Amino acid sequence: MAKVAQPVREDHPASDLRSPKQVGRQLRNVRRKQGLSRAEVARSAGLTRRELAAYERGRVEIPESDLWCLAGSCGVDVGELLPQRTELRIDSSISTLAIGDSIRHLRMPDEPDGMLRQYLAMIYELRNLPPGATVPLREADLSTLADALGGTPDAIYLPYGGGGNTTSYGQAFAELGGVPARLIAAEARDRANTVASAIRIAEPAHRETAERAIRTTEGALVTLDDDAILAAWADLARSEGLFCEPSSAAGIAALAVERPRPGSTVVCIVTGHGLKDPAAAEAHAPTPISVEADPDAIAEAAR
């Protein structure tokens, strides 16, 4: 029987989530510590200054997707904007997961992605989080899962707007040591007017650190036309059933330009849901088909 890592006792209840005001205050403190203006962070994260101000003042809860974007725009790990939580531990046989005093045993699935799905489901369960709660993974959790499931990929393809996310990945690899993944950052050719709204940033706030991370990891900066971004966006929806905003498909589009090395493991970061940019969906989607409110009619129309 595999030896289970000794759990650490929790100091706070697992379900003790920080209030919007506390998260907003922390966001404001982190932004100021990084020497960034509200306008810079809002532009990099694809938000208006009014939206960011509402988040910082705790008037509304920050959606999970925006929290990750804001962390990237500030150049920090998303965990710095979340409450402290007991670390996640996995035993050497990767069959047992522990958080605090709670332990769960994994039923080994047939496929690797099934293992990851089970781990994520167990993390939500062990942290007693309701559906839709802020993602409970901190940087240390991600490192633990990555090591257990096979380590660092050979390359990471991601959108490049303000440069916050690229900078964060570069910092993480520097802290972890070893051979980093190549960072392939995809930007729009016409930054100021691209259809991809989340990377519609003429002057990236984190250009220097982002492009340093690309050089350090022996990555590449890929420049894309809007047609290539839109084609990848549509192909992702058609072939994988994933509905993201156009800018999130920039990393997918970059695959055709900066082709992965044969046999390599590649991760494409798809950062934002399609409803983050509904105007793009309305402008580029085919004309809706009217059908009766009947399952058979819907199935027939979908063929």
C-alpha positions in Angstrom: 0.0 0.0 0.0 1.3 3.5 -0.9 2.3 5.7 2.0 0.0 8.8 2.2 1.6 12.1 2.8 0.8 13.5 6.2 -1.9 16.1 6.0 -1.5 19.6 7.5 -4.2 20.7 9.9 -6.4 23.6 8.6 -6.3 26.9 10.4 -9.6 28.0 8.9 -12.7 26.2 7.5 -12.2 25.1 3.9 -15.4 26.9 2.9 -14.2 30.3 4.4 -14.0 32.3 1.2 -12.9 35.9 1.2 -15.6 38.5 0.6 -15.7 40.7 -2.5 -14.4 43.6 -0.4 -11.4 41.7 0.9 -10.5 40.4 -2.6 -11.0 43.9 -4.0 -8.7 45.4 -1.4 -6.1 42.8 -2.1 -6.3 43.4 -5.8 -5.9 47.2 -5.3 -2.9 46.6 -3.0 -1.2 44.2 -5.4 -1.8 46.6 -8.4 -0.2 49.5 -6.4 2.7 47.4 -5.3 3.4 46.5 -8.9 3.4 50.2 -9.7 0.5 49.9 -12.2 -2.3 52.4 -12.8 -5.9 51.3 -12.9 -6.1 52.2 -16.6 -3.1 50.0 -17.4 -4.5 47.0 -15.6 -8.0 47.4 -16.9 -6.8 47.7 -20.5 -4.5 44.6 -20.2 -7.3 42.5 -18.6 -9.9 43.5 -21.2 -12.0 45.5 -18.7 -13.2 49.1 -18.4 -11.8 51.3 -15.7 -15.3 51.5 -14.2 -15.5 47.7 -14.0 -12.1 47.5 -12.4 -13.0 50.2 -9.9 -16.1 48.3 -8.9 -14.0 45.1 -8.3 -11.5 47.0 -6.2 -14.2 48.6 -4.1 -15.8 45.3 -3.5 -19.1 46.3 -5.0 -19.4 43.1 -7.1 -17.8 39.7 -6.9 -14.9 39.2 -9.4 -15.8 36.3 -11.8 -13.2 33.5 -12.0 -12.2 34.3 -15.5 -11.5 38.0 -14.7 -9.6 37.1 -11.6 -7.1 35.1 -13.6 -6.8 37.9 -16.2 -6.3 40.5 -13.5 -3.6 38.4 -11.8 -1.8 38.1 -15.2 -2.2 41.8 -15.9 -0.5 42.5 -12.5 2.2 40.0 -13.2 1.4 37.9 -10.1 0.2 34.4 -9.4 -3.6 34.3 -9.1 -3.1 32.8 -5.6 -2.0 36.3 -4.4 -5.6 37.5 -4.9 -7.1 34.5 -3.1 -7.4 33.5 0.5 -4.7 31.4 2.1 -5.5 27.7 1.9 -3.8 24.5 3.1 -1.6 23.0 0.4 -2.7 20.1 -1.7 -0.7 16.9 -1.4 -0.4 13.8 -3.6 1.3 10.6 -2.6 4.1 9.0 -4.6 1.8 6.6 -6.4 -0.5 9.5 -7.4 -3.4 7.5 -6.1 -4.2 9.6 -3.0 -4.9 13.3 -2.6 -5.0 15.1 0.7 -6.1 18.6 1.8 -6.0 19.4 5.5 -7.3 16.4 7.5 -9.3 15.1 4.5 -8.0 12.4 2.2 -9.5 11.0 -1.0 -8.4 7.9 -3.0 -8.3 8.0 -6.7 -9.9 5.2 -8.8 -7.3 5.0 -11.6 -9.0 6.0 -14.9 -8.2 4.6 -18.3 -7.1 8.0 -19.8 -4.7 10.6 -18.4 -7.3 13.5 -18.8 -9.7 11.4 -16.8 -7.2 11.4 -13.9 -7.0 15.2 -14.1 -10.8 15.5 -14.1 -11.0 13.3 -11.0 -8.3 15.4 -9.2 -10.1 18.6 -10.0 -13.4 17.2 -8.8 -11.9 16.0 -5.6 -10.2 19.4 -5.0 -13.6 21.2 -5.2 -15.2 18.5 -3.0 -12.4 18.7 -0.3 -12.5 22.5 -0.2 -16.3 22.4 0.1 -16.8 24.8 -2.7 -20.1 25.4 -4.4 -20.4 25.2 -8.2 -19.2 28.5 -9.8 -16.9 29.4 -6.9 -13.5 30.9 -7.5 -11.1 28.2 -8.8 -9.3 26.8 -5.7 -5.9 26.0 -7.4 -2.9 28.0 -6.2 0.5 28.0 -7.9 1.7 25.3 -5.5 -1.3 23.1 -6.3 -0.7 23.5 -10.0 3.0 22.5 -9.5 2.0 19.4 -7.5 -0.5 18.3 -10.1 1.9 19.0 -13.0 4.6 16.9 -11.3 2.2 14.1 -10.6 0.8 14.0 -14.1 4.0 14.2 -16.1 5.8 17.5 -15.5 6.2 20.6 -17.7 5.1 20.6 -21.4 7.5 21.3 -24.1 5.7 24.5 -25.3 2.9 26.8 -24.2 1.0 28.8 -26.8 -1.0 31.7 -25.5 -2.6 35.1 -26.5 -0.4 38.2 -26.0 -2.2 41.4 -25.3 -0.9 43.3 -22.3 1.7 40.7 -21.6 0.7 39.9 -18.0 0.0 36.2 -18.6 3.2 35.7 -20.5 5.2 37.5 -17.8 3.5 35.3 -15.1 4.5 32.1 -16.9 8.0 33.3 -17.3 8.2 34.1 -13.6 6.8 30.7 -12.6 9.3 28.8 -14.8 12.2 30.9 -13.3 11.0 30.0 -9.8 10.6 26.3 -10.6 14.0 25.9 -12.2 14.8 23.2 -14.7 14.1 23.3 -18.4 11.1 25.7 -19.0 8.4 25.3 -21.6 8.9 27.4 -24.7 6.5 30.4 -24.5 4.9 31.0 -27.9 3.0 34.3 -27.5 0.5 35.2 -30.2 -0.3 38.9 -30.9 -2.6 40.6 -33.5 -0.8 42.3 -36.4 -3.0 45.4 -36.0 -3.1 45.6 -32.2 -5.1 48.8 -31.9 -7.9 47.6 -34.2 -8.0 43.8 -34.0 -11.3 42.0 -33.8 -9.9 40.1 -30.8 -11.0 42.6 -28.1 -9.0 41.1 -25.2 -5.7 41.6 -27.0 -6.7 44.9 -28.5 -3.9 46.7 -26.7 -1.7 49.0 -28.8 1.0 49.4 -26.1 1.4 46.3 -23.9 1.9 47.3 -20.2 4.2 44.3 -19.7 6.0 44.3 -23.0 9.6 44.3 -21.6 9.0 41.4 -19.1 6.8 39.4 -21.5 9.3 39.5 -24.3 12.1 38.8 -21.9 10.2 35.6 -20.8 9.8 34.6 -24.5 13.6 35.0 -25.1 14.6 33.3 -21.9 12.5 30.2 -22.7 13.7 30.2 -26.4 10.1 30.8 -27.4 8.7 32.9 -30.2 6.5 35.9 -30.8 3.9 35.2 -33.5 2.1 37.9 -35.3 -1.4 37.0 -36.7 -3.9 38.5 -39.0 -7.5 38.7 -37.8 -8.5 36.1 -40.4 -6.2 33.5 -38.9 -7.5 34.2 -35.4 -11.1 34.0 -36.5 -10.4 30.8 -38.4 -8.9 29.1 -35.3 -11.8 30.4 -33.2 -14.4 28.8 -35.5 -12.3 25.6 -35.8 -12.1 25.2 -32.1 -15.8 25.5 -31.7 -16.5 23.2 -34.6 -14.0 20.4 -33.8 -13.8 20.5 -30.0 -17.1 22.1 -29.0 -15.3 24.9 -27.1 -16.8 28.4 -27.3 -14.2 31.0 -26.4 -13.7 34.6 -27.3 -11.7 35.3 -30.5 -8.6 36.5 -28.7 -8.4 33.2 -26.7 -8.0 31.3 -30.0 -4.8 33.3 -30.8 -2.6 30.5 -29.3 -4.4 27.9 -31.4 -3.8 30.0 -34.5 -0.1 30.3 -33.7 0.2 26.5 -34.0 0.0 26.9 -37.8 2.8 29.5 -37.8 5.2 28.3 -35.2 4.8 24.5 -35.6 5.6 22.3 -32.6 8.6 20.1 -32.7 7.6 16.5 -33.7 6.7 14.4 -30.6 6.5 17.3 -28.3 3.8 18.0 -25.7 2.0 21.3 -26.2 -0.5 23.3 -24.1 -2.6 26.0 -25.6 -4.0 28.5 -23.1 -7.7 29.4 -23.9 -8.4 32.2 -21.4 -11.8 33.6 -21.9 -15.4 32.3 -22.5 -17.2 33.2 -25.7 -19.7 35.3 -23.8 -16.9 37.6 -22.7 -17.2 39.0 -26.3 -20.8 38.4 -27.4 -20.5 41.1 -30.1 -18.0 39.0 -32.0 -20.2 35.9 -31.8 -23.2 37.9 -33.1 -21.1 39.4 -35.9 -19.5 36.1 -37.2 -22.0 33.4 -36.3 -24.3 32.0 -39.1 -27.9 33.1 -39.2 -29.8 31.3 -36.5 -32.2 28.5 -37.6 -35.8 28.6 -36.1 -37.0 25.3 -34.9 -39.8 24.0 -32.8 -39.2 23.5 -29.1 -38.9 19.8 -29.6 -35.8 17.6 -29.0 -36.3 15.7 -32.3 -36.7 18.9 -34.3 -33.5 20.4 -32.7 -31.6 17.1 -33.4 -32.7 17.2 -37.0 -31.7 20.8 -37.5 -28.3 20.1 -36.0 -27.4 17.4 -38.5 
